[in-house]
Amino acid sequence: MNILIIKMSSLGDLFHTLPALSDAQCNIPNIHFDWVVEENFAEVPAWHSAVRQVIPIAIRRWRKAWWRCFSSGEWRQFKRQLQATRYDLIIDAQGLIKSALIAKLAKGKKIIGFDKNSATESVAHFFYHQLVSADLNQHAISRMRQLFAEALGYSVPETKPDYGVNLAQFTSANNRLQLFPYILFLHGTTWSSKHWLDERWSELADLFTRDGFSIVMPWSNEQERERAQKLALNHSSVHVLPRMTLNEIAQVMAQAAGVVAVDTGLGNLVAALEKPSVSLYGPTKISKIGIQGAQGIALTASANCVCCEKSQCKKSGFSSACMASISAQQVYALIQPLIEIYSPKIG
């Protein structure tokens, strides 16, 4: 059975979709998925054994100069790859007008997606042959598992999410850091309201350094690199990583003793790899997008303004008032026992 998935972004949303593929794989023998995804995230679907082909698309890049995708031949190449297979089913797991249009462009017997009350953009439901109703207040993983179950004709499993990501595929790679044991700080995120204070990261680095850990910090843009470098200037134990691919970051993460993350897409990879971790949430709801992993803890800020779902903090004088309420000592107290129990003795 050949299925096409349309789920182009964001990074966290891709991880929220992976457990649905594992469910389908358990219920339907010989099922195969092709997956349309933004080119920057194309490594992620390939980590799941049920994915046969990744079809990259570059909407984020094309929209900066849309005419170039036609003049360069990129659109023609994408369309050729998209239409090379006639699918038994096309699942639009994104629920946007753009994803529905891509689903319509592909060749398949039936398109299934969320109904008008469940889709992120309700107009998208007009493009589907079959509609699935899924509460928008459910966790994103549960929504995806329900969508795939109803589309493919099996009951929604009651098991814990299985991301289908094999830890061994990353730990078998040579780790070039030579900084064992180390803690990974995932400090970068898109909303300013999700950021943890620089001084909190500094305090937490002090606590881990006292225990003999190094700290490693990845980055994806100049602002994140500068934040990491600023922390490294004041802490000899802090090391700023070079720019890395998602595969390379996964290798670093897989061999970390523990991970501390803000609400970021990579935090879901921590859950998939079942690493000891604490993820910090303020303006967003863990009931809808919080990490779900065996050794992961989702910590919500204690401020009365939490879960505002605003990308910028509205309180005067704060970049993120709710995140400021989380102390380094809180985070350390939660993750330190997990590291002692679950982390392998490496180095």
N, C-alpha and C positions, 0 to 999 in steps of 0.2 A: 504494500500500500504506500503510495507516494503522496506526501503532504507538503504543501508550501506554507511557510509561516511568514507573515509580514510583521516584523517587530524591529524597527530600524534603530530606535534609541529609547531612552537614555541608557547609560551603562547599568544603573541599578535595575531598570526595567527588564533588561536582558536576563539578569540573574534571577529576577522574580519569575521569569518564564521557564527556566530550566527544569524545575521540579515537575512541571506539567508534561515535559517530554519523557521524563523518567516514568511517570504514571502510564503514559501511552505505551511505552516500550514494554512495561510489565504486563499490560492487558492485551496488546495486539502483536502477535509474532510477525516478524519481518516488516515492521513499519519503518519507513525512512522519511526523514525531513530534509527539505531544502529551506534555507532561511535567508530572507532579504534583510540586510542590516547595514547601517552606516559604516563606511569604509574604516573609520577610526576604531570601531569596535569589532571588526571582523574576526579577530582572534577568539572571542568569547564563545560563539556558537560552536566553533570547531572543537572545543574542549569536550563536548558531549558526544558520546558514541552513537547516538541515534541520528546525528546530523550527517548527511551524506555530502551535501554541497552548500557552501556559503556563497551567497550572491551579494557582493558589495554594491552599495549605492552611495552617491556623494551629494545628497541634497544640501547639506550644510555648506559645502564648498561651492556647489553650483549656484546657489541663490545669491552669492556675492557678485556673480557675473554670469547670469543664466544662459546667455547666448553662447558661451564658450563650450558648454556641454554638447551643443549641436555642432558647432564648427570643428571641434576637436574629434568628433566621432564617438565620444564617451557615451552619450545617450543611446546611440545606435548599438554600441557594443553591449550595454546593459540590457537593452530591450531584447537583443538576440539571445543573451544568456537566460533572461527571465522566461522567454517563450519557447525555449528549446525542449521543454518537457510539458506534457499534458498531465496535470495533476488530478488525482482522485478527489482531492479536497484542498481548498485554500482557506487558511484561517488568518483573518486580520486580528491580531492580538494587540493592536495599538489603538484602534478605535478613533482614528483621526481621518479627516478628509483626504489628506495626502496618502495615508496608508491604504485607504479604501480605493483610491484611484490606481495605485500600484496593483492591488489585488484584482481590480477589473481588467487591467492591462495583461495580466498573466493568463495562461490557458488552463482552465480547470472546469470540472463538472459543476462545482458548487462553491460559493463563497459563504463562509460563516463568520459572524462577528457579533458584537454586543448590540442590544436593542437601544432605542433612543434614550432610555433612562439610565443605561449602563455605560454607553460609550462616552469617551472624553469629549468628543464633538458629536452631538446627537445627529447631525445631518449625515454622518457616515453610514448610518444604518440603512439608508435608501439603496446602498450599493450591494447589500447582502441578500442571499437567497434564504438563509436561515438565521434566526435571531436568538441570542442567548441573553437571559436576564441575570445579572449578577450585581449584588448590592455594592454601590460605590464606597460604602463604609467598611466593607470587608478588607482584610489584608490583601495586598496586591498579589501575593503568591496564591492565596485561596481563590481569588478571581480568575487567575490564569488556569488553575487546576480545574475549576468548574467549567470554564469555557472549553477546554480541550476534552473533558469528560463528556459533556453534552454533544460536542461536535462529532466525537468518535464513538459514542454509544456505550460507555461504561459508567459505572457509579463512581462518584468522587471518592478517592481513597481517604481513609481516616488516619493514615500513617503520617509520620513526620516528613517534611519535605526532603527529597533526595535530589540534590543538584546535579548528580551525574558527573561530577568533576573528581577525577582521580588524583589524590595527593601525590601518589608515587610518580606521576608524569612530570612533576615539578621538582620533587626532592631528589630524583635520580640525576638531575642536571648538576653540573659543577657550579658551586656557589663561589663566585669570585671575590666576595666581600672580605673574607678572612677576619671577621669581626665577632665571631661566636663568643659567648651567647649575646644576642642582640634583641632589642624591642623595636618594632616598627611603629612609627608615628604617622598615621594618615591624617594630615592636618588640612588638606586642600578640599574645598567645596565651593559650589557655585554661588550660593546665597551668602551675603555678608552676615545675615542673622544666624547662620549656622556655625559661624567661626567661634572657636574657643579662644580665650584671651592668651596673648603671647606669654604673659607671666605665668599662666597656669601650665603651659607646656614646659616652661623653664623649671618650675617647681617640681613637676613630675619627672623631668630629666634628672634632677638632683636625687630624687628618691631611688630611681632605678640605678643611677651611677653608684650610689652607696652600696647597692647589692651586687655590684660587679658587672652590670650590663652595659653594652654599648647601645646607642640609639641611632637608628637610620631613618632618614626622611626623604621620600620621593617628592617630585614636583611635576607639574604639567604646564605651568605658565610662569612668567617672570615674577609675578607677585608672590607665588608660592615658593619659588626659588629664593627670593630675597628674605622671606620669613624664615626659611630653613637656615639660610646662611647667617642670619642675625642670631639665631639660637646657637649655632655652631661656634660663633665667635666667643660666646661666653661659657661654652661647655666643651672641653676637649673630648668628651665621650660621644658627642653628637657628630654624625657624619652625613653630609648631604650627598645623596645619590646622583649620578649623572642622569640625563634624560633616558627613560627606558620605555620599551614596548610593554604591552600588557602581559605578554608571556614572561618577560624578564622580571616584572614586578611580582608576578605570581610565584616565580622561583624564589625571590627574596622573601616573600610572605610565607611560603611553605616551610621555610627553614628558620623562621623567627621563633623566639621563645614565647612571644606574645605580641598582641597588636592593640593599640589604642587609636580609635578613629572617631572623627565627627561624622555627621550624616552625609555620606558620600557613596558613590557607586561602588568603589572598591571595598567598602565595608561589607558588602554582600559577598564578595569573594572570600573574605575572612570566614564568613558563616559557611560557605560552600566547602572550604578546606578544613573546617572544624578546628580552627586555631583558638587558643585561649585569648579572649578579647573583651574589651569594653567599648561600646559605641555610644556616643554622646548625642542626645537629642534635646532640642529646645523648641523651635517654632513648628516642628513637624510631629505628627502623631505616630508613635510606635505601633499602635493598633492597625495602622494602614500600611506602613512601609518599614517598620523596625526589623532589624536582622533576626533571622530564625536559624540558629545554629546550635549544635550540641554543647559547645564550650563558650558560647558568646553571651554576653550580658548587654541588654539595651538599657541605658541609664537616662532617665528623663530628668531635666532640670526641675528644681523645686519652686521656681518663681511663679507668681500668680498669673503671669502673662504667657505661660507656655501654650504651645499648640495654636498659635495665632495664624500659622500658615502664610506668613508674610515674608518676602525675600529680604526686606529691609526692616530693621527694628524701628518702631515708631516712638520709642521712649527717648527723650532728649538726653544727649550726653552718652549714649550707649551705641556701640555697633551691634551688640547682642546682649540685652539685659538678662534674658533668661539663662543663656549659656554662662554668664558670669557667676551664676549661683552655684555652679558645679566646681568643687574644689579638687585640687590635685590629690589631696589625701583620700577623698572619697573614691576616686578612680583607682588609686594604688591599692586601697584596702579591698576592692572588689577583684582586681585582676591578679594580685600576688598569690592568693591561694590556688587559683586556676593554673598559673604557671608552674607551681610546685607539683601539682597533681598530674597535669597532662603533657607538659612539654618534655620532649626527649632530651636526654643529656647529649648535647652536641658540642663539638669543639675539642 
